[in-house]
Amino acid sequence: MPQLDTSSWFITALSTAITLFIMVQLKISLHNFPQTPSIKSVKLTKSNNPWELKWTKIYSPLSLPQQ
């Protein structure tokens, strides 16, 4: 049974990794990033909800008295 020649596997894997690295670097370098991000002003509007005017309490089932 003939032996598998693995002498070229290292250079193949290394060249593949280097090529992939260069392609990713080129892809990132061609991307246009914003230079200075602008700050957006956010206006909070206060809405009058009926449940904000009265006191409410949510009872947990474990805090209720035993029946």
TIGUVO-837031 format. One record per atom (N, C-alpha, C): residue in one letter; z negated, y negated, x. Coordinates in steps of 0.05 Angstrom, whole numbers, padded with zeros to 5 digits, always signed. Atoms other than C-alpha are relative to their C-alpha. Layout:
N
AZYX/...
This chain:
67
M+00000+00024+00017/M+00000+00000+00000/M+00000-00025+00018/P-00001+00024-00018/P+00020-00067+00032/P-00023-00019-00005/Q+00021+00020+00002/Q-00032-00120+00045/Q+00012-00027-00010/L-00009+00026+00011/L-00028-00187+00009/L-00004-00021+00022/D+00001+00021-00021/D-00012-00244+00058/D-00013-00025-00012/T+00015+00023+00010/T-00064-00298+00045/T-00001-00023+00020/S+00002+00020-00021/S-00050-00340+00107/S+00009-00027-00010/S-00010+00026+00009/S-00014-00395+00068/S-00016-00011-00024/W+00015+00009+00023/W-00065-00400+00011/W-00016-00026+00006/F+00016+00023-00006/F-00109-00451+00046/F+00017-00025+00000/I-00017+00024-00001/I-00053-00500+00061/I+00012-00006-00027/T-00010+00005+00027/T-00026-00491-00010/T-00021-00014-00017/A+00022+00012+00016/A-00093-00507-00042/A-00006-00027+00010/L+00006+00027-00011/L-00105-00565+00006/L+00021-00020-00008/S-00022+00018+00007/S-00037-00596-00007/S+00000-00006-00030/T+00002+00004+00029/T-00046-00587-00082/T-00022-00020-00006/A+00023+00018+00005/A-00114-00622-00080/A+00007-00028+00010/I-00007+00026-00011/I-00087-00679-00037/I+00020-00014-00019/T-00020+00011+00018/T-00027-00689-00083/T-00012-00008-00026/L+00014+00007+00025/L-00071-00688-00145/L-00017-00026+00004/F+00016+00023-00005/F-00118-00739-00113/F+00018-00025+00002/I-00017+00023-00003/I-00060-00786-00094/I+00012-00008-00028/M-00011+00007+00026/M-00030-00781-00164/M-00020-00013-00018/V+00021+00013+00016/V-00096-00798-00197/V-00006-00028+00010/Q+00004+00026-00011/Q-00106-00856-00150/Q+00022-00019-00008/L-00022+00017+00009/L-00037-00883-00166/L-00001-00006-00030/K+00003+00005+00029/K-00049-00875-00240/K-00021-00020-00006/I+00021+00019+00004/I-00114-00913-00236/I+00008-00028+00011/S-00007+00026-00012/S-00086-00968-00191/S+00021-00014-00017/L-00020+00013+00017/L-00029-00981-00240/L-00011-00009-00027/H+00012+00007+00025/H-00077-00990-00298/H-00009-00029+00001/N+00009+00028+00001/N-00090-01062-00319/N-00027-00003-00013/F+00027+00004+00009/F-00164-01077-00325/F-00004-00029-00006/P+00005+00028+00005/P-00189-01142-00356/P-00017-00012+00023/Q+00014+00012-00023/Q-00213-01190-00301/Q-00028-00009-00008/T+00027+00009+00009/T-00269-01225-00338/T-00002+00006-00030/P+00003-00006+00028/P-00291-01195-00404/P-00012-00024-00015/S+00010+00023+00015/S-00302-01249-00456/S-00023+00009-00018/I+00024-00006+00017/I-00367-01253-00494/I+00006-00008-00029/K-00005+00005+00029/K-00359-01248-00569/K-00026-00009-00013/S+00024+00009+00014/S-00407-01287-00611/S-00002+00015-00027/V+00005-00016+00024/V-00438-01246-00666/V-00018-00016-00019/K+00016+00015+00020/K-00462-01282-00729/K-00013+00021-00018/L+00015-00018+00018/L-00516-01245-00766/L-00004-00014-00027/T+00004+00011+00027/T-00514-01258-00840/T-00023+00014-00013/K+00023-00011+00014/K-00578-01250-00878/K+00007+00004-00029/S-00006-00005+00028/S-00567-01216-00944/S-00027+00005-00015/N+00024-00003+00016/N-00619-01217-00999/N+00002+00026-00016/N+00000-00025+00014/N-00632-01146-01020/N-00025+00002-00018/P+00023-00001+00018/P-00677-01131-01079/P-00024+00016+00011/W+00022-00016-00010/W-00717-01079-01041/W-00015-00014+00023/E+00014+00015-00021/E-00736-01130-00987/E-00022-00017-00011/L+00019+00018+00012/L-00776-01171-01036/L-00026+00014-00008/K+00024-00013+00009/K-00825-01118-01057/K-00009+00021+00021/W+00011-00019-00019/W-00871-01071-01018/W+00006+00028-00010/T-00005-00027+00008/T-00848-00999-01019/T-00012+00019+00021/K+00010-00020-00019/K-00877-00937-00987/K+00013+00027-00007/I-00011-00027+00004/I-00844-00870-00977/I-00021+00020+00008/Y+00021-00020-00005/Y-00893-00813-00983/Y+00012+00025+00012/S-00008-00025-00011/S-00885-00754-00939/S-00013+00023-00016/P+00012-00022+00015/P-00896-00688-00974/P-00026+00011+00012/L+00024-00010-00013/L-00949-00669-00923/L-00024-00018-00004/S+00022+00019+00003/S-00990-00732-00936/S-00010-00002-00029/L+00009+00001+00028/L-00995-00722-01011/L-00025+00018-00004/P+00023-00017+00005/P-01060-00693-01039/P+00009+00027-00011/Q-00007-00027+00010/Q-01060-00619-01053/Q-00005+00002-00030/Q+00002-00003+00029/Q-01049-00600-01125/Q-00012+00026-00008/
